[in-house]
Amino acid sequence: MECRSNCGACCIIPSISSPIPGMPEGKPAGVPCIHLTNDFRCGIFHSPDRPAICGGFQAEKLVCGDNREDALRTLADLQGIEVSGQ
């Protein structure tokens, strides 16, 4: 499966404990990465500074579902958080 346009769920929902450029402590669950663009793409996707954890995430139907809302909901359930208005 290819990454869905205008989604960004994987850049919002999961907590990331490794440093991200501009976010040296990583990011909490449910907080958008500062590199998430207005069209929900990774602004450092091709950068060597992109964390390995981000590069290791692969879009899969089981996690991403049929649309952005499915992906947000599934990832939030896995992370154990509530999601509203992302």
PyMOL Python script that loads the backbone (N, CA, C, O; Angstrom):
from pymol import cmd

cmd.read_pdbstr("""\
ATOM      1  N   MET A   1       0.848  -1.178   0.000  1.00  0.00           N
ATOM      2  CA  MET A   1       0.000   0.000   0.000  1.00  0.00           C
ATOM      3  C   MET A   1       0.893   1.241   0.000  1.00  0.00           C
ATOM      4  O   MET A   1       1.906   1.287   0.697  1.00  0.00           O
ATOM      5  N   GLU A   2       0.507   2.241  -0.787  1.00  0.00           N
ATOM      6  CA  GLU A   2       1.228   3.506  -0.788  1.00  0.00           C
ATOM      7  C   GLU A   2       0.618   4.442   0.239  1.00  0.00           C
ATOM      8  O   GLU A   2      -0.568   4.353   0.556  1.00  0.00           O
ATOM      9  N   CYS A   3       1.438   5.332   0.749  1.00  0.00           N
ATOM     10  CA  CYS A   3       0.992   6.323   1.710  1.00  0.00           C
ATOM     11  C   CYS A   3      -0.100   7.181   1.066  1.00  0.00           C
ATOM     12  O   CYS A   3       0.027   7.607  -0.082  1.00  0.00           O
ATOM     13  N   ARG A   4      -1.169   7.425   1.816  1.00  0.00           N
ATOM     14  CA  ARG A   4      -2.317   8.190   1.321  1.00  0.00           C
ATOM     15  C   ARG A   4      -2.029   9.693   1.362  1.00  0.00           C
ATOM     16  O   ARG A   4      -1.497  10.199   2.351  1.00  0.00           O
ATOM     17  N   SER A   5      -2.376  10.394   0.304  1.00  0.00           N
ATOM     18  CA  SER A   5      -2.247  11.856   0.282  1.00  0.00           C
ATOM     19  C   SER A   5      -3.180  12.470   1.316  1.00  0.00           C
ATOM     20  O   SER A   5      -4.246  11.927   1.605  1.00  0.00           O
ATOM     21  N   ASN A   6      -2.771  13.602   1.867  1.00  0.00           N
ATOM     22  CA  ASN A   6      -3.584  14.364   2.815  1.00  0.00           C
ATOM     23  C   ASN A   6      -4.017  13.557   4.027  1.00  0.00           C
ATOM     24  O   ASN A   6      -5.163  13.661   4.462  1.00  0.00           O
ATOM     25  N   CYS A   7      -3.119  12.757   4.575  1.00  0.00           N
ATOM     26  CA  CYS A   7      -3.444  11.954   5.752  1.00  0.00           C
ATOM     27  C   CYS A   7      -2.647  12.452   6.966  1.00  0.00           C
ATOM     28  O   CYS A   7      -3.181  13.177   7.805  1.00  0.00           O
ATOM     29  N   GLY A   8      -1.389  12.066   7.053  1.00  0.00           N
ATOM     30  CA  GLY A   8      -0.525  12.527   8.138  1.00  0.00           C
ATOM     31  C   GLY A   8      -0.787  11.893   9.491  1.00  0.00           C
ATOM     32  O   GLY A   8      -0.211  12.322  10.490  1.00  0.00           O
ATOM     33  N   ALA A   9      -1.648  10.875   9.547  1.00  0.00           N
ATOM     34  CA  ALA A   9      -1.983  10.255  10.840  1.00  0.00           C
ATOM     35  C   ALA A   9      -0.740   9.742  11.562  1.00  0.00           C
ATOM     36  O   ALA A   9      -0.641   9.862  12.784  1.00  0.00           O
ATOM     37  N   CYS A  10       0.201   9.177  10.825  1.00  0.00           N
ATOM     38  CA  CYS A  10       1.405   8.625  11.452  1.00  0.00           C
ATOM     39  C   CYS A  10       2.353   9.717  11.942  1.00  0.00           C
ATOM     40  O   CYS A  10       3.290   9.434  12.689  1.00  0.00           O
ATOM     41  N   CYS A  11       2.115  10.968  11.524  1.00  0.00           N
ATOM     42  CA  CYS A  11       2.920  12.105  11.977  1.00  0.00           C
ATOM     43  C   CYS A  11       2.226  12.867  13.104  1.00  0.00           C
ATOM     44  O   CYS A  11       2.760  13.851  13.618  1.00  0.00           O
ATOM     45  N   ILE A  12       1.047  12.412  13.481  1.00  0.00           N
ATOM     46  CA  ILE A  12       0.270  13.076  14.521  1.00  0.00           C
ATOM     47  C   ILE A  12       0.083  12.168  15.739  1.00  0.00           C
ATOM     48  O   ILE A  12       0.399  12.562  16.862  1.00  0.00           O
ATOM     49  N   ILE A  13      -0.417  10.984  15.523  1.00  0.00           N
ATOM     50  CA  ILE A  13      -0.875  10.143  16.626  1.00  0.00           C
ATOM     51  C   ILE A  13       0.244   9.491  17.444  1.00  0.00           C
ATOM     52  O   ILE A  13       0.239   9.638  18.667  1.00  0.00           O
ATOM     53  N   PRO A  14       1.192   8.789  16.847  1.00  0.00           N
ATOM     54  CA  PRO A  14       2.169   8.064  17.680  1.00  0.00           C
ATOM     55  C   PRO A  14       3.092   8.990  18.473  1.00  0.00           C
ATOM     56  O   PRO A  14       3.465  10.069  18.012  1.00  0.00           O
ATOM     57  N   SER A  15       3.446   8.543  19.666  1.00  0.00           N
ATOM     58  CA  SER A  15       4.507   9.234  20.398  1.00  0.00           C
ATOM     59  C   SER A  15       5.829   8.792  19.792  1.00  0.00           C
ATOM     60  O   SER A  15       5.972   7.646  19.366  1.00  0.00           O
ATOM     61  N   ILE A  16       6.781   9.689  19.754  1.00  0.00           N
ATOM     62  CA  ILE A  16       8.120   9.374  19.237  1.00  0.00           C
ATOM     63  C   ILE A  16       9.115   9.809  20.293  1.00  0.00           C
ATOM     64  O   ILE A  16       9.197  10.991  20.629  1.00  0.00           O
ATOM     65  N   SER A  17       9.866   8.864  20.813  1.00  0.00           N
ATOM     66  CA  SER A  17      10.804   9.177  21.890  1.00  0.00           C
ATOM     67  C   SER A  17      12.181   9.588  21.381  1.00  0.00           C
ATOM     68  O   SER A  17      12.977  10.153  22.132  1.00  0.00           O
ATOM     69  N   SER A  18      12.464   9.313  20.126  1.00  0.00           N
ATOM     70  CA  SER A  18      13.767   9.706  19.593  1.00  0.00           C
ATOM     71  C   SER A  18      13.731  11.169  19.147  1.00  0.00           C
ATOM     72  O   SER A  18      12.667  11.688  18.812  1.00  0.00           O
ATOM     73  N   PRO A  19      14.883  11.830  19.141  1.00  0.00           N
ATOM     74  CA  PRO A  19      14.928  13.233  18.735  1.00  0.00           C
ATOM     75  C   PRO A  19      14.488  13.427  17.288  1.00  0.00           C
ATOM     76  O   PRO A  19      14.766  12.603  16.417  1.00  0.00           O
ATOM     77  N   ILE A  20      13.805  14.522  17.061  1.00  0.00           N
ATOM     78  CA  ILE A  20      13.386  14.961  15.740  1.00  0.00           C
ATOM     79  C   ILE A  20      13.969  16.365  15.592  1.00  0.00           C
ATOM     80  O   ILE A  20      13.952  17.125  16.560  1.00  0.00           O
ATOM     81  N   PRO A  21      14.487  16.741  14.412  1.00  0.00           N
ATOM     82  CA  PRO A  21      14.998  18.102  14.278  1.00  0.00           C
ATOM     83  C   PRO A  21      13.953  19.128  14.738  1.00  0.00           C
ATOM     84  O   PRO A  21      12.830  19.151  14.236  1.00  0.00           O
ATOM     85  N   GLY A  22      14.334  19.959  15.683  1.00  0.00           N
ATOM     86  CA  GLY A  22      13.427  20.945  16.235  1.00  0.00           C
ATOM     87  C   GLY A  22      12.582  20.428  17.388  1.00  0.00           C
ATOM     88  O   GLY A  22      11.895  21.204  18.051  1.00  0.00           O
ATOM     89  N   MET A  23      12.628  19.130  17.630  1.00  0.00           N
ATOM     90  CA  MET A  23      11.909  18.496  18.739  1.00  0.00           C
ATOM     91  C   MET A  23      12.888  17.521  19.420  1.00  0.00           C
ATOM     92  O   MET A  23      12.747  16.306  19.285  1.00  0.00           O
ATOM     93  N   PRO A  24      13.860  18.047  20.136  1.00  0.00           N
ATOM     94  CA  PRO A  24      14.937  17.201  20.671  1.00  0.00           C
ATOM     95  C   PRO A  24      14.473  16.118  21.644  1.00  0.00           C
ATOM     96  O   PRO A  24      15.172  15.125  21.846  1.00  0.00           O
ATOM     97  N   GLU A  25      13.313  16.302  22.238  1.00  0.00           N
ATOM     98  CA  GLU A  25      12.783  15.288  23.166  1.00  0.00           C
ATOM     99  C   GLU A  25      11.808  14.348  22.469  1.00  0.00           C
ATOM    100  O   GLU A  25      11.158  13.538  23.130  1.00  0.00           O
ATOM    101  N   GLY A  26      11.695  14.439  21.146  1.00  0.00           N
ATOM    102  CA  GLY A  26      10.704  13.664  20.414  1.00  0.00           C
ATOM    103  C   GLY A  26       9.368  14.390  20.455  1.00  0.00           C
ATOM    104  O   GLY A  26       9.325  15.610  20.611  1.00  0.00           O
ATOM    105  N   LYS A  27       8.275  13.638  20.315  1.00  0.00           N
ATOM    106  CA  LYS A  27       6.959  14.268  20.356  1.00  0.00           C
ATOM    107  C   LYS A  27       5.962  13.395  21.098  1.00  0.00           C
ATOM    108  O   LYS A  27       6.006  12.170  20.990  1.00  0.00           O
ATOM    109  N   PRO A  28       5.067  14.017  21.848  1.00  0.00           N
ATOM    110  CA  PRO A  28       4.046  13.254  22.555  1.00  0.00           C
ATOM    111  C   PRO A  28       2.976  12.726  21.601  1.00  0.00           C
ATOM    112  O   PRO A  28       2.803  13.246  20.498  1.00  0.00           O
ATOM    113  N   ALA A  29       2.275  11.705  22.029  1.00  0.00           N
ATOM    114  CA  ALA A  29       1.163  11.153  21.258  1.00  0.00           C
ATOM    115  C   ALA A  29       0.101  12.211  21.044  1.00  0.00           C
ATOM    116  O   ALA A  29      -0.233  12.965  21.958  1.00  0.00           O
ATOM    117  N   GLY A  30      -0.430  12.264  19.830  1.00  0.00           N
ATOM    118  CA  GLY A  30      -1.501  13.186  19.513  1.00  0.00           C
ATOM    119  C   GLY A  30      -1.057  14.581  19.152  1.00  0.00           C
ATOM    120  O   GLY A  30      -1.893  15.428  18.836  1.00  0.00           O
ATOM    121  N   VAL A  31       0.233  14.847  19.189  1.00  0.00           N
ATOM    122  CA  VAL A  31       0.779  16.162  18.849  1.00  0.00           C
ATOM    123  C   VAL A  31       1.391  16.075  17.448  1.00  0.00           C
ATOM    124  O   VAL A  31       2.257  15.234  17.207  1.00  0.00           O
ATOM    125  N   PRO A  32       0.955  16.928  16.529  1.00  0.00           N
ATOM    126  CA  PRO A  32       1.543  16.877  15.188  1.00  0.00           C
ATOM    127  C   PRO A  32       3.040  17.200  15.221  1.00  0.00           C
ATOM    128  O   PRO A  32       3.477  18.092  15.948  1.00  0.00           O
ATOM    129  N   CYS A  33       3.803  16.474  14.437  1.00  0.00           N
ATOM    130  CA  CYS A  33       5.224  16.774  14.269  1.00  0.00           C
ATOM    131  C   CYS A  33       5.347  18.164  13.662  1.00  0.00           C
ATOM    132  O   CYS A  33       4.530  18.553  12.828  1.00  0.00           O
ATOM    133  N   ILE A  34       6.358  18.912  14.074  1.00  0.00           N
ATOM    134  CA  ILE A  34       6.530  20.262  13.543  1.00  0.00           C
ATOM    135  C   ILE A  34       6.883  20.258  12.053  1.00  0.00           C
ATOM    136  O   ILE A  34       6.831  21.302  11.402  1.00  0.00           O
ATOM    137  N   HIS A  35       7.238  19.102  11.516  1.00  0.00           N
ATOM    138  CA  HIS A  35       7.594  19.002  10.100  1.00  0.00           C
ATOM    139  C   HIS A  35       6.419  18.566   9.228  1.00  0.00           C
ATOM    140  O   HIS A  35       6.576  18.390   8.020  1.00  0.00           O
ATOM    141  N   LEU A  36       5.254  18.393   9.825  1.00  0.00           N
ATOM    142  CA  LEU A  36       4.062  18.040   9.070  1.00  0.00           C
ATOM    143  C   LEU A  36       3.580  19.286   8.326  1.00  0.00           C
ATOM    144  O   LEU A  36       3.300  20.317   8.937  1.00  0.00           O
ATOM    145  N   THR A  37       3.489  19.177   7.017  1.00  0.00           N
ATOM    146  CA  THR A  37       3.108  20.329   6.196  1.00  0.00           C
ATOM    147  C   THR A  37       1.586  20.519   6.194  1.00  0.00           C
ATOM    148  O   THR A  37       0.844  19.667   6.684  1.00  0.00           O
ATOM    149  N   ASN A  38       1.138  21.642   5.640  1.00  0.00           N
ATOM    150  CA  ASN A  38      -0.295  21.940   5.587  1.00  0.00           C
ATOM    151  C   ASN A  38      -1.087  20.904   4.797  1.00  0.00           C
ATOM    152  O   ASN A  38      -2.283  20.725   5.029  1.00  0.00           O
ATOM    153  N   ASP A  39      -0.426  20.221   3.865  1.00  0.00           N
ATOM    154  CA  ASP A  39      -1.111  19.174   3.103  1.00  0.00           C
ATOM    155  C   ASP A  39      -0.812  17.780   3.680  1.00  0.00           C
ATOM    156  O   ASP A  39      -0.916  16.769   2.985  1.00  0.00           O
ATOM    157  N   PHE A  40      -0.440  17.752   4.964  1.00  0.00           N
ATOM    158  CA  PHE A  40      -0.228  16.515   5.731  1.00  0.00           C
ATOM    159  C   PHE A  40       0.850  15.612   5.146  1.00  0.00           C
ATOM    160  O   PHE A  40       0.682  14.394   5.079  1.00  0.00           O
ATOM    161  N   ARG A  41       1.938  16.204   4.730  1.00  0.00           N
ATOM    162  CA  ARG A  41       3.111  15.450   4.265  1.00  0.00           C
ATOM    163  C   ARG A  41       4.287  15.743   5.188  1.00  0.00           C
ATOM    164  O   ARG A  41       4.295  16.743   5.906  1.00  0.00           O
ATOM    165  N   CYS A  42       5.268  14.866   5.159  1.00  0.00           N
ATOM    166  CA  CYS A  42       6.466  15.043   5.970  1.00  0.00           C
ATOM    167  C   CYS A  42       7.414  16.012   5.274  1.00  0.00           C
ATOM    168  O   CYS A  42       7.857  15.765   4.153  1.00  0.00           O
ATOM    169  N   GLY A  43       7.720  17.113   5.948  1.00  0.00           N
ATOM    170  CA  GLY A  43       8.614  18.120   5.389  1.00  0.00           C
ATOM    171  C   GLY A  43      10.073  17.706   5.361  1.00  0.00           C
ATOM    172  O   GLY A  43      10.886  18.353   4.701  1.00  0.00           O
ATOM    173  N   ILE A  44      10.419  16.624   6.074  1.00  0.00           N
ATOM    174  CA  ILE A  44      11.818  16.145   6.075  1.00  0.00           C
ATOM    175  C   ILE A  44      11.897  14.708   5.558  1.00  0.00           C
ATOM    176  O   ILE A  44      12.832  13.976   5.882  1.00  0.00           O
ATOM    177  N   PHE A  45      10.917  14.313   4.758  1.00  0.00           N
ATOM    178  CA  PHE A  45      10.837  12.933   4.274  1.00  0.00           C
ATOM    179  C   PHE A  45      12.139  12.458   3.636  1.00  0.00           C
ATOM    180  O   PHE A  45      12.571  11.336   3.901  1.00  0.00           O
ATOM    181  N   HIS A  46      12.761  13.263   2.818  1.00  0.00           N
ATOM    182  CA  HIS A  46      13.984  12.860   2.109  1.00  0.00           C
ATOM    183  C   HIS A  46      15.261  13.309   2.812  1.00  0.00           C
ATOM    184  O   HIS A  46      16.353  13.167   2.262  1.00  0.00           O
ATOM    185  N   SER A  47      15.134  13.839   4.002  1.00  0.00           N
ATOM    186  CA  SER A  47      16.290  14.338   4.743  1.00  0.00           C
ATOM    187  C   SER A  47      16.966  13.212   5.533  1.00  0.00           C
ATOM    188  O   SER A  47      16.291  12.326   6.057  1.00  0.00           O
ATOM    189  N   PRO A  48      18.299  13.251   5.616  1.00  0.00           N
ATOM    190  CA  PRO A  48      18.989  12.268   6.458  1.00  0.00           C
ATOM    191  C   PRO A  48      18.688  12.497   7.947  1.00  0.00           C
ATOM    192  O   PRO A  48      18.981  11.635   8.776  1.00  0.00           O
ATOM    193  N   ASP A  49      18.109  13.648   8.285  1.00  0.00           N
ATOM    194  CA  ASP A  49      17.756  13.942   9.679  1.00  0.00           C
ATOM    195  C   ASP A  49      16.433  13.317  10.096  1.00  0.00           C
ATOM    196  O   ASP A  49      16.080  13.342  11.275  1.00  0.00           O
ATOM    197  N   ARG A  50      15.700  12.756   9.140  1.00  0.00           N
ATOM    198  CA  ARG A  50      14.424  12.107   9.462  1.00  0.00           C
ATOM    199  C   ARG A  50      14.712  10.913  10.372  1.00  0.00           C
ATOM    200  O   ARG A  50      15.560  10.082  10.049  1.00  0.00           O
ATOM    201  N   PRO A  51      14.013  10.823  11.507  1.00  0.00           N
ATOM    202  CA  PRO A  51      14.267   9.722  12.438  1.00  0.00           C
ATOM    203  C   PRO A  51      14.023   8.349  11.807  1.00  0.00           C
ATOM    204  O   PRO A  51      13.116   8.179  10.993  1.00  0.00           O
ATOM    205  N   ALA A  52      14.836   7.391  12.193  1.00  0.00           N
ATOM    206  CA  ALA A  52      14.710   6.029  11.668  1.00  0.00           C
ATOM    207  C   ALA A  52      13.334   5.441  11.961  1.00  0.00           C
ATOM    208  O   ALA A  52      12.793   4.694  11.147  1.00  0.00           O
ATOM    209  N   ILE A  53      12.768   5.770  13.113  1.00  0.00           N
ATOM    210  CA  ILE A  53      11.448   5.245  13.467  1.00  0.00           C
ATOM    211  C   ILE A  53      10.404   5.690  12.446  1.00  0.00           C
ATOM    212  O   ILE A  53       9.489   4.935  12.117  1.00  0.00           O
ATOM    213  N   CYS A  54      10.542   6.896  11.954  1.00  0.00           N
ATOM    214  CA  CYS A  54       9.605   7.409  10.944  1.00  0.00           C
ATOM    215  C   CYS A  54       9.808   6.688   9.615  1.00  0.00           C
ATOM    216  O   CYS A  54       8.844   6.303   8.953  1.00  0.00           O
ATOM    217  N   GLY A  55      11.057   6.512   9.237  1.00  0.00           N
ATOM    218  CA  GLY A  55      11.357   5.822   7.988  1.00  0.00           C
ATOM    219  C   GLY A  55      10.949   4.359   8.001  1.00  0.00           C
ATOM    220  O   GLY A  55      10.706   3.768   6.948  1.00  0.00           O
ATOM    221  N   GLY A  56      10.872   3.772   9.195  1.00  0.00           N
ATOM    222  CA  GLY A  56      10.501   2.366   9.302  1.00  0.00           C
ATOM    223  C   GLY A  56       9.009   2.108   9.241  1.00  0.00           C
ATOM    224  O   GLY A  56       8.586   0.969   9.047  1.00  0.00           O
ATOM    225  N   PHE A  57       8.197   3.160   9.407  1.00  0.00           N
ATOM    226  CA  PHE A  57       6.748   2.975   9.356  1.00  0.00           C
ATOM    227  C   PHE A  57       6.311   2.814   7.908  1.00  0.00           C
ATOM    228  O   PHE A  57       6.640   3.641   7.058  1.00  0.00           O
ATOM    229  N   GLN A  58       5.577   1.761   7.632  1.00  0.00           N
ATOM    230  CA  GLN A  58       5.070   1.507   6.291  1.00  0.00           C
ATOM    231  C   GLN A  58       3.546   1.524   6.305  1.00  0.00           C
ATOM    232  O   GLN A  58       2.918   0.945   7.192  1.00  0.00           O
ATOM    233  N   ALA A  59       2.963   2.187   5.325  1.00  0.00           N
ATOM    234  CA  ALA A  59       1.505   2.215   5.209  1.00  0.00           C
ATOM    235  C   ALA A  59       0.990   0.800   4.980  1.00  0.00           C
ATOM    236  O   ALA A  59       1.480   0.081   4.109  1.00  0.00           O
ATOM    237  N   GLU A  60      -0.007   0.410   5.773  1.00  0.00           N
ATOM    238  CA  GLU A  60      -0.630  -0.904   5.645  1.00  0.00           C
ATOM    239  C   GLU A  60      -2.132  -0.744   5.821  1.00  0.00           C
ATOM    240  O   GLU A  60      -2.586   0.043   6.652  1.00  0.00           O
ATOM    241  N   LYS A  61      -2.892  -1.482   5.046  1.00  0.00           N
ATOM    242  CA  LYS A  61      -4.353  -1.414   5.098  1.00  0.00           C
ATOM    243  C   LYS A  61      -4.868  -1.620   6.520  1.00  0.00           C
ATOM    244  O   LYS A  61      -5.814  -0.946   6.929  1.00  0.00           O
ATOM    245  N   LEU A  62      -4.277  -2.520   7.271  1.00  0.00           N
ATOM    246  CA  LEU A  62      -4.721  -2.824   8.627  1.00  0.00           C
ATOM    247  C   LEU A  62      -4.669  -1.578   9.519  1.00  0.00           C
ATOM    248  O   LEU A  62      -5.557  -1.374  10.348  1.00  0.00           O
ATOM    249  N   VAL A  63      -3.652  -0.757   9.357  1.00  0.00           N
ATOM    250  CA  VAL A  63      -3.477   0.442  10.173  1.00  0.00           C
ATOM    251  C   VAL A  63      -4.122   1.665   9.520  1.00  0.00           C
ATOM    252  O   VAL A  63      -4.753   2.471  10.204  1.00  0.00           O
ATOM    253  N   CYS A  64      -3.971   1.803   8.226  1.00  0.00           N
ATOM    254  CA  CYS A  64      -4.406   3.009   7.524  1.00  0.00           C
ATOM    255  C   CYS A  64      -5.881   2.990   7.129  1.00  0.00           C
ATOM    256  O   CYS A  64      -6.473   4.042   6.890  1.00  0.00           O
ATOM    257  N   GLY A  65      -6.466   1.817   7.060  1.00  0.00           N
ATOM    258  CA  GLY A  65      -7.881   1.727   6.721  1.00  0.00           C
ATOM    259  C   GLY A  65      -8.183   2.255   5.335  1.00  0.00           C
ATOM    260  O   GLY A  65      -7.346   2.203   4.433  1.00  0.00           O
ATOM    261  N   ASP A  66      -9.410   2.771   5.180  1.00  0.00           N
ATOM    262  CA  ASP A  66      -9.868   3.236   3.880  1.00  0.00           C
ATOM    263  C   ASP A  66      -9.756   4.745   3.693  1.00  0.00           C
ATOM    264  O   ASP A  66      -9.917   5.246   2.580  1.00  0.00           O
ATOM    265  N   ASN A  67      -9.478   5.478   4.788  1.00  0.00           N
ATOM    266  CA  ASN A  67      -9.409   6.929   4.689  1.00  0.00           C
ATOM    267  C   ASN A  67      -8.644   7.494   5.887  1.00  0.00           C
ATOM    268  O   ASN A  67      -8.254   6.755   6.791  1.00  0.00           O
ATOM    269  N   ARG A  68      -8.439   8.788   5.881  1.00  0.00           N
ATOM    270  CA  ARG A  68      -7.672   9.450   6.946  1.00  0.00           C
ATOM    271  C   ARG A  68      -8.298   9.236   8.320  1.00  0.00           C
ATOM    272  O   ARG A  68      -7.589   8.995   9.298  1.00  0.00           O
ATOM    273  N   GLU A  69      -9.615   9.322   8.395  1.00  0.00           N
ATOM    274  CA  GLU A  69     -10.308   9.153   9.674  1.00  0.00           C
ATOM    275  C   GLU A  69     -10.082   7.752  10.237  1.00  0.00           C
ATOM    276  O   GLU A  69      -9.892   7.589  11.442  1.00  0.00           O
ATOM    277  N   ASP A  70     -10.101   6.735   9.363  1.00  0.00           N
ATOM    278  CA  ASP A  70      -9.798   5.365   9.801  1.00  0.00           C
ATOM    279  C   ASP A  70      -8.399   5.287  10.388  1.00  0.00           C
ATOM    280  O   ASP A  70      -8.190   4.690  11.445  1.00  0.00           O
ATOM    281  N   ALA A  71      -7.438   5.898   9.690  1.00  0.00           N
ATOM    282  CA  ALA A  71      -6.048   5.848  10.143  1.00  0.00           C
ATOM    283  C   ALA A  71      -5.886   6.551  11.490  1.00  0.00           C
ATOM    284  O   ALA A  71      -5.224   6.030  12.388  1.00  0.00           O
ATOM    285  N   LEU A  72      -6.490   7.734  11.629  1.00  0.00           N
ATOM    286  CA  LEU A  72      -6.406   8.457  12.902  1.00  0.00           C
ATOM    287  C   LEU A  72      -7.006   7.633  14.038  1.00  0.00           C
ATOM    288  O   LEU A  72      -6.423   7.529  15.117  1.00  0.00           O
ATOM    289  N   ARG A  73      -8.164   7.054  13.785  1.00  0.00           N
ATOM    290  CA  ARG A  73      -8.857   6.271  14.805  1.00  0.00           C
ATOM    291  C   ARG A  73      -8.068   5.009  15.188  1.00  0.00           C
ATOM    292  O   ARG A  73      -7.911   4.707  16.370  1.00  0.00           O
ATOM    293  N   THR A  74      -7.582   4.287  14.193  1.00  0.00           N
ATOM    294  CA  THR A  74      -6.834   3.054  14.463  1.00  0.00           C
ATOM    295  C   THR A  74      -5.546   3.338  15.224  1.00  0.00           C
ATOM    296  O   THR A  74      -5.241   2.666  16.209  1.00  0.00           O
ATOM    297  N   LEU A  75      -4.797   4.326  14.771  1.00  0.00           N
ATOM    298  CA  LEU A  75      -3.546   4.663  15.458  1.00  0.00           C
ATOM    299  C   LEU A  75      -3.809   5.182  16.869  1.00  0.00           C
ATOM    300  O   LEU A  75      -3.057   4.877  17.795  1.00  0.00           O
ATOM    301  N   ALA A  76      -4.868   5.960  17.033  1.00  0.00           N
ATOM    302  CA  ALA A  76      -5.213   6.454  18.373  1.00  0.00           C
ATOM    303  C   ALA A  76      -5.578   5.295  19.297  1.00  0.00           C
ATOM    304  O   ALA A  76      -5.174   5.277  20.460  1.00  0.00           O
ATOM    305  N   ASP A  77      -6.337   4.333  18.789  1.00  0.00           N
ATOM    306  CA  ASP A  77      -6.675   3.152  19.588  1.00  0.00           C
ATOM    307  C   ASP A  77      -5.414   2.397  19.995  1.00  0.00           C
ATOM    308  O   ASP A  77      -5.277   1.982  21.145  1.00  0.00           O
ATOM    309  N   LEU A  78      -4.495   2.221  19.050  1.00  0.00           N
ATOM    310  CA  LEU A  78      -3.242   1.522  19.345  1.00  0.00           C
ATOM    311  C   LEU A  78      -2.393   2.292  20.351  1.00  0.00           C
ATOM    312  O   LEU A  78      -1.717   1.695  21.189  1.00  0.00           O
ATOM    313  N   GLN A  79      -2.430   3.617  20.263  1.00  0.00           N
ATOM    314  CA  GLN A  79      -1.643   4.467  21.156  1.00  0.00           C
ATOM    315  C   GLN A  79      -2.342   4.657  22.504  1.00  0.00           C
ATOM    316  O   GLN A  79      -1.712   5.047  23.487  1.00  0.00           O
ATOM    317  N   GLY A  80      -3.641   4.381  22.544  1.00  0.00           N
ATOM    318  CA  GLY A  80      -4.406   4.537  23.785  1.00  0.00           C
ATOM    319  C   GLY A  80      -4.766   5.975  24.107  1.00  0.00           C
ATOM    320  O   GLY A  80      -4.793   6.374  25.271  1.00  0.00           O
ATOM    321  N   ILE A  81      -5.047   6.762  23.049  1.00  0.00           N
ATOM    322  CA  ILE A  81      -5.422   8.156  23.259  1.00  0.00           C
ATOM    323  C   ILE A  81      -6.739   8.454  22.556  1.00  0.00           C
ATOM    324  O   ILE A  81      -7.182   7.698  21.691  1.00  0.00           O
ATOM    325  N   GLU A  82      -7.360   9.569  22.941  1.00  0.00           N
ATOM    326  CA  GLU A  82      -8.559  10.075  22.274  1.00  0.00           C
ATOM    327  C   GLU A  82      -8.122  11.035  21.181  1.00  0.00           C
ATOM    328  O   GLU A  82      -7.128  11.744  21.338  1.00  0.00           O
ATOM    329  N   VAL A  83      -8.852  11.064  20.079  1.00  0.00           N
ATOM    330  CA  VAL A  83      -8.541  11.974  18.981  1.00  0.00           C
ATOM    331  C   VAL A  83      -9.775  12.813  18.683  1.00  0.00           C
ATOM    332  O   VAL A  83     -10.895  12.306  18.611  1.00  0.00           O
ATOM    333  N   SER A  84      -9.543  14.104  18.511  1.00  0.00           N
ATOM    334  CA  SER A  84     -10.637  14.975  18.084  1.00  0.00           C
ATOM    335  C   SER A  84     -10.088  16.123  17.257  1.00  0.00           C
ATOM    336  O   SER A  84      -9.137  16.789  17.664  1.00  0.00           O
ATOM    337  N   GLY A  85     -10.675  16.350  16.119  1.00  0.00           N
ATOM    338  CA  GLY A  85     -10.362  17.505  15.290  1.00  0.00           C
ATOM    339  C   GLY A  85      -8.960  17.608  14.742  1.00  0.00           C
ATOM    340  O   GLY A  85      -8.475  18.724  14.554  1.00  0.00           O
ATOM    341  N   GLN A  86      -8.283  16.514  14.476  1.00  0.00           N
ATOM    342  CA  GLN A  86      -6.930  16.572  13.921  1.00  0.00           C
ATOM    343  C   GLN A  86      -7.020  16.870  12.465  1.00  0.00           C
ATOM    344  O   GLN A  86      -5.995  16.966  11.789  1.00  0.00           O
TER     345      GLN A  86
END
""", "prot")
cmd.dss("prot")
cmd.show_as("cartoon", "prot")
cmd.util.cbc("prot")
cmd.orient("prot")
